[in-house]
Amino acid sequence: MQHRIARQSAHGQGGLPVDDGAGLSAELAAVVAGARRRALRDGDRQIDTAHLLHSLLESDPEARVAVGDAPQLARLLGYLVQRSIGYGLRWQSGVEDSGAIAVVPDPALYGGEAKDSGGWSPVAAAAMVDARRRARQRGETRAGGTDLLAALVVDPESRAVVVLERAGVPARDLRARIEARTGECAGEGEAAC
């Protein structure tokens, strides 16, 4: 039996631009592994931002705190579970690519080698690159859970943002809370904090 998430080169469709574990904390590497297992189990074509969000919330206490109060978190996890049992079936037939992210940057710029993609959506791959960038901006060598959470909400059309918004967690507010906690400013070109 062949798995639906094919092992692709990073230059292929939606390739993760660096080795999965390069530049990730041990906790975040576990999140990536969990997202890969979830995508395989769900029969999805690629690991997308909703898989990453679900795995992140299951394993990272800081990410759960950043999301908000217990009722919001419960609603969000409920939506993610619904997605894994059928809510996301419409997503299985397509690639998560909102068009907002034109090109996944050159892997060499992010301190890793282009190896095995594991079937990443372009938006999820870009979020992983952005999480690493956020960590480096703080002087850290490895990205953590809140780096990934902030990166997951950059693209307003990502599947993670769709799920967050449906659960009543405004993605823009979440990003602002994370950036205020880490002392970062919003993305390039936006007003200073």
C-alpha positions in Angstrom: 0.0 0.0 0.0 1.4 3.4 -1.0 0.9 6.3 1.4 -0.9 9.3 -0.1 1.7 11.7 1.2 4.5 11.0 -1.2 8.1 11.7 -0.3 8.9 14.6 -2.7 12.0 16.7 -3.3 11.8 20.2 -1.9 11.6 21.5 -5.4 8.5 19.6 -5.9 5.0 20.8 -5.2 4.8 22.1 -1.7 8.2 20.8 -0.5 9.4 21.8 2.9 12.4 23.9 2.1 14.6 22.4 4.8 15.1 19.2 6.7 12.1 18.7 9.0 14.2 19.0 12.2 16.6 21.7 11.1 16.2 24.8 13.2 13.3 23.3 15.3 13.1 22.8 19.1 12.6 19.2 20.2 9.0 20.1 21.0 8.4 21.6 17.6 10.0 18.6 15.8 7.5 16.4 17.7 4.7 18.7 16.4 5.9 18.2 12.8 6.0 14.5 13.3 2.4 14.6 14.8 1.2 16.6 11.9 2.7 14.1 9.4 1.0 11.2 11.2 -2.3 13.1 11.3 -2.2 13.8 7.6 -1.4 10.1 6.8 -4.1 8.9 9.1 -6.7 11.3 7.6 -5.7 10.3 4.1 -4.8 13.9 3.1 -2.5 14.6 0.2 -0.3 17.0 2.1 0.5 18.2 5.5 -1.3 21.5 5.8 -1.5 24.4 8.3 -4.5 22.8 10.0 -2.6 19.6 10.7 0.2 21.7 12.1 -2.2 23.8 14.3 -3.9 20.6 15.6 -0.6 18.9 16.5 0.7 22.2 18.0 -2.3 22.7 20.3 -2.2 19.0 21.4 1.4 19.2 22.5 2.4 22.8 23.3 1.1 24.5 26.5 2.3 27.9 25.5 0.4 27.7 22.2 -2.8 26.7 24.1 -2.4 29.7 26.4 -1.8 32.1 23.5 -5.1 30.9 21.8 -7.2 32.2 24.6 -9.5 31.1 27.4 -10.7 27.5 27.9 -14.0 27.8 26.1 -12.2 29.2 22.9 -9.6 26.5 23.1 -12.3 23.8 23.5 -14.2 25.2 20.5 -11.0 25.3 18.4 -10.1 21.7 19.3 -13.6 20.6 18.5 -13.4 22.1 15.0 -10.0 20.4 14.5 -11.4 17.1 15.6 -14.4 17.5 13.3 -11.9 18.3 10.5 -10.1 15.0 11.1 -13.3 13.0 11.0 -14.7 14.4 7.9 -15.1 18.2 8.1 -12.0 18.6 6.0 -12.9 16.1 3.2 -13.3 19.0 0.7 -9.7 19.8 1.4 -8.4 16.4 0.5 -8.8 17.0 -3.2 -6.8 20.2 -3.3 -3.5 21.7 -2.3 -3.5 24.4 0.4 -2.3 27.3 -1.6 -4.1 30.6 -1.2 -2.0 32.4 -3.7 -1.0 34.9 -1.1 2.4 33.3 -0.9 3.9 33.4 -4.3 7.1 31.4 -3.8 8.6 29.4 -1.1 12.0 31.0 -0.5 15.3 29.3 -1.4 16.2 26.8 1.3 19.8 27.9 1.5 18.6 31.2 2.9 17.2 29.5 5.9 20.1 27.5 7.1 19.0 24.0 5.9 19.4 21.7 3.1 16.6 20.8 0.6 15.9 17.2 1.5 12.7 15.3 1.8 9.5 17.3 1.8 7.1 14.7 3.1 4.2 16.2 1.1 4.0 19.7 2.5 1.5 22.3 1.3 3.1 25.5 0.0 1.4 27.5 2.8 2.6 25.0 5.5 6.1 25.0 4.1 6.2 28.8 4.2 4.9 28.8 7.8 7.8 26.5 8.8 10.3 28.9 7.1 8.6 31.9 8.8 8.8 30.1 12.3 12.5 29.7 11.9 12.9 33.3 10.8 11.0 34.5 13.8 13.3 32.5 16.1 16.4 33.8 14.4 15.2 37.4 14.8 15.1 36.9 18.6 18.6 35.4 18.5 17.4 31.8 19.0 18.8 28.9 17.0 15.6 26.8 17.1 12.0 27.8 16.5 9.4 27.0 19.2 5.7 26.5 19.3 4.7 30.2 19.5 7.0 30.9 16.5 5.0 28.4 14.5 1.6 29.6 15.9 2.4 33.2 14.8 3.6 31.9 11.4 0.4 29.8 10.9 -1.8 32.9 11.0 0.2 35.0 8.5 -1.8 33.9 5.5 -5.4 34.9 6.0 -6.6 32.2 3.7 -4.7 29.3 5.2 -6.6 26.4 6.5 -5.4 27.1 10.1 -6.9 30.6 9.9 -10.2 29.2 8.5 -10.4 26.8 11.5 -9.4 29.5 14.0 -11.9 32.0 12.7 -14.7 29.4 12.6 -13.9 28.6 16.3 -14.2 32.3 17.2 -10.5 32.9 17.5 -9.7 36.0 15.4 -6.3 35.2 13.7 -5.2 38.8 13.6 -5.8 39.2 17.3 -4.0 36.0 18.0 -1.0 37.1 16.0 -0.9 40.5 17.8 -1.0 38.8 21.2 1.9 36.5 20.3 4.0 39.3 18.8 3.3 41.4 21.9 4.5 38.6 24.2 7.7 38.0 22.1 8.4 41.6 21.5 8.2 41.2 17.7 6.5 43.5 15.3 4.1 42.3 12.7 5.4 41.3 9.3 7.5 43.4 7.0 5.9 46.5 5.6 3.4 46.8 8.5 3.5 49.6 11.1 5.8 49.2 14.0 4.6 47.7 17.3 
